[in-house]
């Protein structure tokens, strides 16, 4: 079946339930353990436990940590943060950029107006920026990309293949790779869920061509449509289950919907989840070793 084919779990409201599968599986496992303590409910403990383990089995690998390489001179570092309708603290982001020196910064919900406020704070560090939409449009509809001094010769272009405009990055430090900075539609009701499926289908087409896809994808690794886009930079780091949303709850209680998705042959040297004031998302920072010809 193609990625655009019918799957009931890709429809509202089940698509929202799937995002919380690890949490639901743990809840069912606790219910099974509780049921096993009482003679009257003991007979349901085994089937409940089997259901819970079936739900947890595909999730366990995301918490697994494998040996990571040390930093290398050709690594590409990417920071992504949804800035909540342009409300995240620009000074805090500028300090984060100064501290971590990412080559690319991807900011969903940051339009031209937010970009204009942020770029002067990081221009002295060698950064330039481009928003996917024009001045005067709501930040919620835009994505901003900052390119650092090592990425000075990359080309930044706005694109309109998704519901919300994105930014395509190519050349320079990326070599033959392309990077797409995106904000996928939020599947909160039927029509938006259809847009969510279309957006992820577009991202999967890019991923199949070897692109890096970065941003708020409003999906977790439990969604098959997200898995079709590419591998997660968090794989093998032990941080694949840390929640990036909502930032108001502990990381173990949230869901990871912000991603750096990478083509085959990419190695992650570092993956971190970061707190930034003024937004309901946490940021992610990935240091990648891209496969180069």
C-alpha positions as CSV (number, residue, x, y, z in Angstrom):
1,X,0.0,0.0,0.0
2,X,1.4,3.4,-0.9
3,X,2.0,6.1,1.7
4,X,-1.2,7.9,0.5
5,X,-3.3,4.8,0.8
6,X,-6.0,4.4,3.4
7,X,-5.0,3.5,6.9
8,X,-7.5,3.9,9.8
9,X,-4.7,4.9,12.2
10,X,-3.9,7.9,10.0
11,X,-7.3,9.3,10.5
12,X,-8.7,11.7,13.1
13,X,-9.0,11.0,16.1
14,X,-6.9,7.8,16.1
15,X,-3.9,9.7,14.8
16,X,-3.9,11.7,18.1
17,X,-4.1,8.4,20.1
18,X,-1.2,6.9,18.3
19,X,1.0,9.8,19.3
20,X,0.6,8.8,23.0
21,X,1.1,5.0,22.4
22,X,4.0,4.7,24.9
23,X,2.1,6.4,27.6
24,X,-1.0,4.3,27.0
25,X,1.0,1.1,26.9
26,X,2.5,2.0,30.3
27,X,-0.9,2.8,31.7
28,X,-2.3,-0.6,30.5
29,X,0.8,-2.4,32.0
30,X,0.1,-0.7,35.4
31,X,-3.6,-1.7,35.0
32,X,-2.5,-5.3,34.4
33,X,-0.2,-5.3,37.4
34,X,-3.1,-4.0,39.6
35,X,-5.5,-6.5,38.2
36,X,-3.1,-9.3,39.1
37,X,-3.2,-8.4,42.7
38,X,-6.9,-9.2,43.1
39,X,-8.5,-12.6,42.6
40,X,-11.6,-11.2,40.9
41,X,-9.6,-9.4,38.2
42,X,-6.6,-11.7,38.0
43,X,-7.9,-13.4,34.8
44,X,-7.7,-10.1,32.8
45,X,-4.2,-9.4,34.0
46,X,-2.5,-11.6,31.4
47,X,-4.3,-10.3,28.3
48,X,-3.8,-6.7,29.5
49,X,-0.1,-7.4,30.1
50,X,0.2,-8.9,26.6
51,X,-1.5,-5.8,25.0
52,X,0.9,-3.5,27.0
53,X,4.0,-5.4,26.0
54,X,2.9,-5.4,22.4
55,X,2.6,-1.6,22.5
56,X,5.9,-1.1,24.3
57,X,8.0,-3.5,22.2
58,X,8.4,-1.1,19.2
59,X,9.1,1.8,21.5
60,X,11.9,0.3,23.5
61,X,14.5,0.7,20.8
62,X,14.1,4.5,21.0
63,X,15.5,4.5,24.6
64,X,18.5,2.4,23.6
65,X,21.9,4.0,23.6
66,X,24.7,2.9,21.3
67,X,28.3,4.1,21.0
68,X,28.5,7.6,19.4
69,X,31.5,9.0,17.5
70,X,33.3,12.0,18.8
71,X,33.0,15.4,17.1
72,X,34.5,15.8,13.6
73,X,35.4,18.8,11.6
74,X,32.9,18.1,8.8
75,X,29.9,17.6,11.2
76,X,26.8,19.7,10.6
77,X,25.0,21.0,13.7
78,X,21.2,21.8,13.5
79,X,19.1,23.5,16.1
80,X,15.3,23.3,15.8
81,X,12.7,25.1,18.0
82,X,9.0,25.9,17.5
83,X,8.8,29.5,18.9
84,X,5.0,29.5,19.6
85,X,3.5,32.2,17.4
86,X,6.7,34.2,17.5
87,X,6.6,34.4,21.4
88,X,9.9,32.6,22.3
89,X,12.4,34.9,23.9
90,X,14.7,36.1,21.1
91,X,17.5,37.1,23.5
92,X,17.4,33.5,24.9
93,X,17.6,32.1,21.4
94,X,20.5,34.4,20.6
95,X,22.4,33.2,23.7
96,X,21.7,29.6,22.8
97,X,23.0,30.2,19.3
98,X,26.2,31.9,20.7
99,X,26.7,29.0,23.1
100,X,26.1,26.1,20.7
101,X,27.2,27.6,17.3
102,X,24.7,25.6,15.2
103,X,25.2,25.7,11.4
104,X,21.5,25.9,10.9
105,X,18.7,27.1,13.1
106,X,15.1,26.1,12.1
107,X,12.3,28.0,13.8
108,X,8.7,27.0,13.0
109,X,6.1,29.6,13.9
110,X,8.6,32.4,13.1
111,X,7.6,34.6,10.2
112,X,9.4,37.5,8.6
113,X,8.6,39.8,11.6
114,X,10.2,37.4,14.1
115,X,13.1,36.9,11.8
116,X,13.6,40.6,11.6
117,X,13.8,40.8,15.4
118,X,16.1,37.9,15.8
119,X,18.7,38.3,13.0
120,X,20.2,41.6,14.4
121,X,20.9,39.7,17.7
122,X,23.0,37.1,15.9
123,X,24.3,38.9,12.9
124,X,27.5,39.7,14.8
125,X,28.1,36.0,15.1
126,X,27.9,35.6,11.3
127,X,24.3,34.5,11.0
128,X,21.8,35.5,8.3
129,X,18.2,34.5,8.1
130,X,15.2,33.9,5.8
131,X,11.5,33.5,6.6
132,X,9.2,31.4,4.5
133,X,6.6,34.1,4.3
134,X,6.6,37.8,3.8
135,X,6.5,40.8,6.2
136,X,3.2,41.5,8.0
137,X,2.0,37.9,7.9
138,X,1.3,36.0,11.1
139,X,4.3,34.3,12.6
140,X,2.2,31.2,13.1
141,X,2.3,30.6,9.3
142,X,6.0,30.9,8.8
143,X,9.3,29.1,9.3
144,X,12.6,30.9,9.7
145,X,16.0,29.5,9.0
146,X,19.3,31.0,10.2
147,X,22.5,30.0,8.5
148,X,25.7,30.3,10.4
149,X,29.2,31.4,9.3
150,X,30.2,27.8,8.2
151,X,27.1,27.8,6.0
152,X,27.6,31.2,4.6
153,X,27.4,30.1,1.0
154,X,24.3,27.9,1.2
155,X,21.2,29.0,-0.8
156,X,17.9,29.6,1.1
157,X,14.7,29.5,-0.8
158,X,11.0,29.6,0.4
159,X,8.8,26.8,-0.8
160,X,5.1,26.2,-0.9
161,X,4.6,22.4,-1.3
162,X,3.1,22.0,2.2
163,X,0.1,23.6,3.9
164,X,2.5,26.1,5.6
165,X,5.4,27.5,3.6
166,X,8.8,25.9,4.2
167,X,12.4,26.8,3.5
168,X,14.7,24.8,1.3
169,X,18.4,24.9,2.0
170,X,21.1,23.6,-0.5
171,X,24.7,23.9,-1.5
172,X,27.7,24.9,0.5
173,X,28.3,23.0,3.7
174,X,25.5,20.6,2.8
175,X,27.3,19.3,-0.3
176,X,24.9,17.3,-2.3
177,X,22.4,17.1,0.5
178,X,19.3,19.3,0.8
179,X,17.6,20.5,4.0
180,X,13.9,21.3,4.3
181,X,12.8,23.4,7.3
182,X,9.1,22.6,7.9
183,X,6.0,22.9,10.0
184,X,3.6,20.1,9.3
185,X,-0.2,20.6,9.8
186,X,-1.6,19.8,13.2
187,X,-4.0,16.8,12.9
188,X,-6.6,18.2,15.4
189,X,-9.7,17.6,13.2
190,X,-10.6,15.9,10.0
191,X,-9.6,18.5,7.3
192,X,-6.4,19.3,9.1
193,X,-5.6,15.5,9.4
194,X,-5.9,15.2,5.7
195,X,-3.5,18.1,5.3
196,X,-1.2,16.4,7.8
197,X,-1.2,13.3,5.7
198,X,-0.4,15.3,2.5
199,X,2.4,17.2,4.3
200,X,4.1,14.0,5.5
201,X,3.7,12.5,2.0
202,X,5.6,15.5,0.6
203,X,8.3,15.1,3.3
204,X,8.6,11.4,2.5
205,X,9.2,12.3,-1.1
206,X,12.0,14.6,0.0
207,X,13.4,12.0,2.4
208,X,13.4,9.3,-0.3
209,X,15.6,11.6,-2.4
210,X,18.1,11.8,0.5
211,X,17.1,15.1,2.1
212,X,17.3,16.2,5.7
213,X,13.9,17.2,7.1
214,X,13.8,19.4,10.2
215,X,11.2,21.1,12.3
216,X,7.8,20.5,14.0
217,X,6.3,17.5,12.2
218,X,3.4,17.1,14.6
219,X,4.0,13.3,14.6
220,X,5.9,10.8,16.6
221,X,7.9,7.8,15.6
222,X,4.7,5.8,16.3
223,X,3.2,7.2,13.2
224,X,4.0,5.2,10.1
225,X,3.9,8.3,7.9
226,X,6.7,10.0,9.9
227,X,8.8,6.8,9.8
228,X,8.5,6.9,6.0
229,X,10.2,10.3,5.9
230,X,13.6,9.2,7.3
231,X,15.5,8.0,10.3
232,X,15.6,10.0,13.4
233,X,18.8,11.8,14.5
234,X,17.8,10.7,18.0
235,X,18.2,7.0,17.1
236,X,20.9,5.3,19.2
237,X,21.3,8.3,21.5
238,X,19.0,7.1,24.3
239,X,16.9,10.3,23.8
240,X,14.3,9.1,21.4
241,X,11.5,9.2,23.9
242,X,12.2,12.6,25.5
243,X,9.2,14.9,25.0
244,X,9.6,18.1,23.1
245,X,5.9,19.0,23.6
246,X,4.4,20.3,25.7
247,X,7.3,21.9,27.6
248,X,5.0,22.4,30.6
249,X,5.3,18.7,31.6
250,X,8.5,16.7,32.4
251,X,10.3,15.3,29.4
252,X,9.4,11.7,30.2
253,X,5.7,12.7,30.1
254,X,5.6,14.6,26.8
255,X,5.9,13.5,23.2
256,X,8.6,14.0,20.7
257,X,7.1,15.8,17.7
258,X,10.1,18.0,16.8
259,X,12.6,16.1,14.6
260,X,15.7,16.1,12.6
261,X,15.2,13.3,10.1
262,X,18.2,12.2,8.2
263,X,19.1,10.1,5.1
264,X,20.7,6.6,5.2
265,X,24.4,6.7,6.2
266,X,24.1,9.6,8.6
267,X,25.6,9.3,12.0
268,X,24.6,11.4,15.0
269,X,27.5,12.6,17.2
270,X,25.2,14.5,19.6
271,X,21.5,14.9,20.3
272,X,20.1,17.1,23.0
273,X,16.7,18.4,24.1
274,X,16.8,22.0,25.3
275,X,14.5,24.3,27.3
276,X,13.9,27.8,26.0
277,X,11.6,30.4,27.7
278,X,8.5,31.7,26.0
279,X,7.4,28.6,24.0
280,X,5.4,25.4,24.6
281,X,8.0,23.3,22.8
282,X,11.5,22.2,23.7
283,X,14.3,22.6,21.2
284,X,16.4,19.9,19.8
285,X,20.1,20.1,18.8
286,X,21.6,17.5,16.6
287,X,25.2,17.2,15.4
288,X,25.3,15.1,12.3
289,X,28.0,13.3,10.3
290,X,26.6,13.2,6.8
291,X,27.5,10.6,4.2
292,X,29.4,12.4,1.5
293,X,30.4,11.2,-1.9
